[in-house]
Amino acid sequence: MSSLIKLFLSFFKIGLFSFGGGYAMLPLIKKEIIEVHGWLTNAEFIDIIAISEMTPGPIAINSATFLGYRISGILGSVVSTIAVVLPSFIIMSLIFHFVNKFKDSPYSDWFFRGIRPIVLGLIASAAVSVAMDAFVDIKSVLITLGIFYIVTFKRLNPIIAIIIAGITGVIFY
Amino acid sequence: MLFNMFITFFKVGAFTIGGGYAMIPIIQREIVEKKKWIEEDEFLDAIAVSQGSPGPVAVNLSILVGYRLKGLKGALTCCLGTILPSFLIILLIATVFFQFRNNPIVERVFIGIRPAVVALIASAVYQLAKKSKFDYNKYIISIAALLILVFFNISPIYLILIGGIGSILYYKGKDKSSKD
């Protein structure tokens, strides 16, 4: 029971402090799930990101459900999914009821101007920390460079990129 | 109406791959253009609020639209519709995944996929940096945040709070001195 409470609190925190989309929350998930609680290995975490990327829906929800299941089964997945959404629900309710106060306040604009550069740093740090586990030899570095090029400059669909990388893995390893 | 709302968001949740941002145009087509539940302007405001708030942007947006259409019940309905497909699909995959994870071929597939995840995140960084048009000071803040996270054992929560509150103090000071 106490592990479910911990799971709930971790994902509530993740939901509350995730600004700027799914990738920006990766460092926070890593901190809470891997470093503080040791619930997953780095490799498992990266595999879950890849699967979340390939399935429909927001990455935050996908990874919360997946991680919850991994940590405490179906009950865990229900708890973590509710926990990650609850902050959104509370904040959206407040905004909906007090919308005018928020709209005209310069404070929220100032706040977001300050966190935007931080969010960029957060996402970059996610790339670095995933790389530390993903790079096992020179071949894996080459896969990263190749996929980066075709996704960024040739606009290849990320799902197809993941499938290509998976096939490359079977051939090369 | 509630059932109709649920089905609409369920469909969006079930068929958009590529994260929350990919869901926004689909929600817009369903809610604004097809069903005409909400005016374009109001929808754009809702997008801005959803992006500027913590949490998954598609979930935030569905909650706001739900509130607007049917109050608290509507918000719960739309939120559930958005997350339920992800939840069910992932649950299905998770139960299968952990049985096959140690299969040697699956292992090789994932050794190949992990570097691709690095590439996808790096690509997001590149595109975000290009789009954001930061000045040098802001890039220095980004790089500092990156280095702190990589080399020190500090929670990203503190960086977000320091960045946000620091920025409020900075702009408030600037605002005040320009008025004086």
Interface residues (C-beta under 8 A of the other chain):
Chain A: K13 G15 L16 F17 S18 F19 G21 G22 Y23 L26 P27 L28 K31 E35 A43 I46 D47 I49 A50 I51 S52 E53 M54 T55 P56 G57 P58 I59 A60 I61 N62 T65 F66 Y69 R70 I74 S77 T81 V84 V85 P87 S88 F89 I91 M92 S93 I95 F96 V99 F102 P106 Y107 S108 W110 F111 F112 R113 G114 I115 R116 P117 I118 V119 L120 G121 L122 I123 A124 S125 A126 A127 V128 S129 V130 A131 D133 A134 F135 V136 S140 V141 I143 T144 L145 G146 I147 F148 V151 T152 P158 I159 A161 I162 I164 A165 G166 I167 T168 G169 V170 F172 Y173
Chain B: G13 A14 F15 T16 I17 G18 G19 G20 Y21 M23 V49 S50 G52 S53 P54 G55 P56 V57 A58 V59 N60 I63 L64 Y67 R68 L72 A75 C79 T82 I83 P85 S86 F87 I89 I90 L91 I93 A94 T95 F97 F98 R101 I105 R108 V109 F110 I111 G112 I113 R114 P115 A116 V117 V118 A119 L120 I121 A122 S123 A124 V125 Y126 Q127 L128 A129 S132 F134 K138 Y139 I141 S142 I143 A144 A145 L146 I148 L149 V150 N153 S155 P156 I157 L159 I160 I162 G163 G164 I165 G166 S167 I168 Y170 Y171 K172 D175
